[in-house]
Amino acid sequence: MKCRFCGNALSHVFLDLGTCPLSNAFLSKERLDLPEVYYPLKLFTCDKCFLVQVAEQKAARDIFSGDYIYFSSYSKLWLNHARNYVAMISRRLELNQSSLVIEVASNDGYLLQFVKEKGIPCLGIEPAASTAEVAIAKGIDVVQDFFGTRLALQLRQQNRQADLLLGANVLAHVPDINDFVEGIKIALKPGGTATMEFPHLLQLIEDNQFDTIYHEHFSYLSFQTVLNVFAAHELTLYDVEEMPTHGGSVRVYARHASNQGLRVSPAVDQLLDKEKAHGMHQIEYYCGFQKKVDRVKYDFVSFLIAEKLKGRKIAAYGAAAKGNTLLNYAGLKSDLIDFVADASPHKQGKFLPGSRIPVVSEGWIRSNRPDYIIVFPWNIKNEIIDQLSYVRDWHAKFIIPIPTLEVL
């Protein structure tokens, strides 16, 4: 296999999580008697550009299909993040009724609804029919397609280049990162800005966030690597922010290299220096991660078995993709975890891929009164613990498995 960015031959294994089904391939009751398809989940590090990437590539068109069931609007924390971003960026770029905002992977309109409220013209690009239809119902203009050079050229021919082109948690999802970034260059006005948010590889490694690894994420990104990818397509990263979302994310601001009016912020060199201080420019930094991951699995499984043998009832909250990665790598099934509750009606009544644990409404927690509740979306654990504070009435405890086992 060769690196998706620079074409270098890959030989350094970053992490091997065995085989598992697609993280969002939830099962209906009728499909429980049918076999599931498992794919290798093995990552390599390029020793030239340090892009960490999934070895086996599942077709994006199969992953982001018409029945894709991740809807962004079901997290209050994420909605607030989107609202605050829109308020900030519209002021910073002085966006108005003459501007055009394009969001790649616009999902269910969770963000563009706030752009629309301000009277700023906007366009969503979303390949999954299920989420695109929800955004359209909100009155948002959506192109149901994958973004890349082909679509970007069409938009440019239609005079629909962006003053702001944004993507939140999409850069890691694209199988052809060069085609995607070239598309940004084509779809961006000469004086425009593109912002991309993505989980920071530095935080993934330092905080042992291996459960954020799944087939939807083709790449795992450092700031240095992203800077090099954009530079290869004549785009300059002129500013960067570190954010707490998704366990530690980076938001980059890009412009055309020819647009010298937007000066490069000192924050760019500061983050590059931070990554270098951790050793991210050396292949040795990426070695040894497997042992840290295995330790989490051993501790988590041992705790669950010990408590189950004591007769404890164990449930979970949040049918998140990260939970499926942990469950399948640990080999856990419904004999240890009775059910997982989730706020999304699109997931309720289905079963988790691989583990086949039933997904139910939050009401099941009240009626079944479990002794322990595993919080799979640990990145919003405070929101979830506050929401489920009533479980303290029967002395239930919360389990946070990542980065190390914690019982609250």
N, C-alpha and C positions, 0 to 999 in steps of 0.2 A: 504494500500500500504506500502511496505517496501523499505528502502533505497537501491538504486542500488549498493552502495559500501559496506556498513557495515551490511545491513540487519535489521537495527533498524526500528521499527514501526514509521511511519510518522504521525504527528498530527498538526504541525505548518504550517499554510498557509502563504506563502511568498507574493504571488500576484495572483489575479484571474482576468483574462482578458476576461472572458466569453467564448464564442465559436466563432470559425472562421475557414475558409478553410485553407489548407496548403499554406504557404506563397509563394511558387514557382509553385503553380498549376494554371498557367495562362490559360485563356480560349481563344479558337478560336472563330471566329464569329459564326460558326456552333453550338457551344455548349452554346450560350447565352440563348437559349430557354429550356435548360435542367437544372435540379436542381443541386446545388452544395452540397457536403458533408462537414458539419461543425464538428469540434472536440473541446472538452474543452481545454482551455489553462490556466491551473491552476498549480501553482508551490508550492512546499512544501520545507521547510528547515529541514534537519535532525538535531535534537538537540544533536546528539552524535558526528558526524563527520563534520557537517555544510555543507554538500553537498546540494546545491539548485538544485531542479530537477523538470521536468515536470511530472505531475501526470499521465495523460493518454498517453500511448505510441503508437504512430502510427508506423507501421512497416517500418523500414529503407528501405527495398526493394521497398516499395511503394513510399517513399519520393524521393529516389535517383534512379528513374526509367530511362528508355532509353531516355525519352524526357526531362530530367532535363535541365534547360535552364540557369543556372548560369555559365558563362564563366569568369574565373579570368582575362584573358588578356585584358579586355576592360577598365581597370583602369590603367592609366599611373603611378599613385602613387604606386599602388600595384606591378606593373612590376618593378619599380625602387627599391622597397623594396626587392623584390625577387633577383634582380641582385646584390644588395649590400650584401645581406645575403650570396649568393654563393661565392662572392669574399672574404668575411670575413671568412667563415667557412672552405673554401678550404685551406686558409693560416693557420688558427688555428690548423686544424687537419692534415695538410700536406697531403691532398688528392692528388692522382696521378692516373696514368693509371692502377695501380694494386689494386686500391680501388673500393669499390662498394657503391654507394649512392642509397638508397631506399626512395622514398617519398610516404607516405600514403595519399590518396585523392589528387592525382596529377593533377586532373582537366584537363585542356586543354594543359598541358605542359608548363604553364606560368613560372615555376621555373626550371624544369629539362632541358629546352632548354639552359639555361646558364651553367648548369653542363656539358651538352653534348658539348658545345662550347669549354670547357676547356680540352676535351678529357678524361674526367673521366667517367668510366662506370656507368650507372644509370638505375634504374628500377622504373616505376611508377605503383602504385596500385590505380585503379579508378573503382568504381562500375557502374557509369553512362556511358552508351554507347555513348551518344551524345558528351560528353567532351572527353572521351577516344579516340574516332575516330580522333578528331582534334590533339591530342598529337601524335598519331601513324603517322599521316600525316606529322608531323614534324621530323619523324625518331626516335622517342623515344619508347623504349621497354615498353609496358604496359601490366599488368595483369588486366583484367577486372573482378574484384571480390571485396568482402568486406574483410577487414583486421581483423584478430583475430588469435587465437591459431591454428585453422585448417590450414589457409593459411601459417602462420609462420612456422609450422612444415613441410609443403610441401617445402617451400623455403630452410629450413635448410637441408632437405634430398637432395635437388638439389645443395648443397654447395653454396647457394646464401645468406649468411648472410651479414649484412651491416656493413661497417666501420662507416657510418653515416646513421641513420634512422631518417627521419624528417617528421613533420606534421605541417602544418599551418592552424589553425582554423578547426581542425578535432576532437580534444579530446572532445570537447563539443558535437559533433555530434553523438557519438556512444552510442547506447542503453545499451550495456553491457560493462561498463568501466573496469571491472575486466578482462574480456576476452581480451579486446583490449590491456591493459597494459601487461598482461601475454604474448600476442603475440609479443610485443616489446622486452621483455626479450629473447624470443626464437629466434627472427629474428636478434638480435644484436650480433655481434662478441664479444668474451670475452674482447677485448680491445677497443670496439667501443663506440660511443657516439650517443645518441638519443636526438634530440631537438624537443620540442613541443611548439607551440605558441597558445595562447588562450586569449580571452578577459578577463580582470581581473574583478572579481565580485565586488571588492572594488570600481572600477570606475563606474560600472553599478549602484551601489547603491548611491554613492556620487554624481554622475552627472545625476541621474534620467534617465538612458539609457534603459528604459523598452521596447523600440521598437526593441531592439536586442533580445527580447524573441520571439521565434516561435518554431513550432513543430520540425524543423530540429535540434534545440539545446535541447538535452535531459538533459544536465547538465550545471550549472553555477558555475564557479570554483574560489576558493581562492587558493593562493599559499600553505597555510598550508594543505588544503584538498588534493591537488595534490601531495604534498610531502608524505602524509600518504598513498595515493593510490599506489604510486610507491614503497614505502618502503614495503608494504604488498606483493609485487611481487619481492622482493630482488633487487630493483633498487634504486640507490641513486641519488638524485638531488645534483649535485656538483657545479652548478653555475646557476645564474638567472639574467635576464635583464628586466627592465621595458621599454616599448616602447609606442609611441603615436598612433600606428595603431589601427583602430577600436575603437577609443575613449579611448584607454588605454589598452594595452595588456601586457602579461608576456611571455617571452621566457625562458623555463627551459632547462637545460643541464643535461642529465641522463647518468649514467654508471651502470654496474653491481656492486652490493654491494661488491663483492669480488675483484674488480679492485681498489686496493688502490693506484695505480700510479697517478690517477687523484684526487688531493686534493680538499676538499670542500672550496669554496670561502667564504670570509666574507660576500659577498652579500646575501647569503642564510639567515643567521641570521638577517641581516639588514631588509630584506623584511618581515620576520616572525615578527620581532619587530614592524614594521610599521603596519601590519595587527592587531596585538594585541593592539596597541595604539588606533586603531579605534574601538576596541571592537569586532572584528570578531570571537573571541573565545567564545563569549557569545550569547545565543539565542536572547536576547533583541535587539541586533544590527539589526536583520533581521525583526523586527516588525515595523509597521507604514509606510511601503513603499507604500501601497495601496493609502493612502491619497495624497502622492506626485504625484503619477501617475494620479489620478483623477483630480488634479489641472491642469495638462498639458492638459488633454482632454477638460476640461471646457473652459480654456483660448483660446485654438486653435479653437474650434468649434464656440465660441462666436465671435471671430475675423472674421472668414470666413463668417458667416451669416451677420454680420454687413456690411462688405465690399460688399458682394453680393447684399444686399438690396440697396446699393448706385450705383449699375450698374457696378461694377468692374468685369473685366475678370480675372479669377484665373486659373493658370496651375501649373504643377509641373515638376521637373526634377529628373530622377533616379527611374526606376521601381524596387526598391530594396525591399528585404524581410522586412527590418525594416519599410519601408513605408507602407507595407501591414498590419503589426501589428498595427500601429497607425491608419490607415484608418478604419480597421475593428473594433477596440475597440471604436473609436469615432463614428462609424456608418455613415461614410461619403460616398457619392455617386457622380455620375457625374453631379448632379444638382448644386453642389458647386465647383467642380474641373472639368474643361472642358476636360483636357487630361494630360497625363504624357509623357514627351519626354525621350528617352533613346538611348544610343549609340549602344546598342546591336541589330543587325538585328534579332537575335533569339527571341527577345521580341516584336519587332515592328509588328504591325498588330494584336496583341493579346489584351486581356483585363485583368485587374487586378482581381485576385480572390476576391470574396466577393463584393467589391465596383463596379466592372465591368467598371472602368474608362479605356478608350482606351489608348493603348501605341503606340506612334508615333515616327517619327524621329525628330531630332532637328529642321529641317526646318519648322516644324509647329509653333515653337516659333517666327521665323522671320515673317511668313505670318499672324499669328493671333495676334501678339503684345499684349500679356496679360499684365495686370497691376501688377500682382503679380506672382512670381514663387516660389513655395514651394520646398525647397531642402530636399528631403528625406534622401539621404546618407550624413548626416551632418558630418560624419567622413572624408569626402573629400570635404567639402564645399568650401574651398579655391580654389581647382582645378576647381570645377564647376563654381563658381562665375567668375573666370578668363576666363574660356571658354565661358561664356555667357555675357561677359562684354558689348557687343554691345546692350543689352537691355536697357542700360542707355540712349540710343539715344531717346527712347520714355518714359523715366523716370519710367521705371518699377522698382519694388523693390523685394528683395528676402525675403522669410519667412523661418526662421529656428525655428522649433517648439520644439526642444530638446536641452538642458535640461529645458529651459523656453522659452516662445515665444519671438522671436527676429525678428524685421523687419529691413532690411539693404537697 
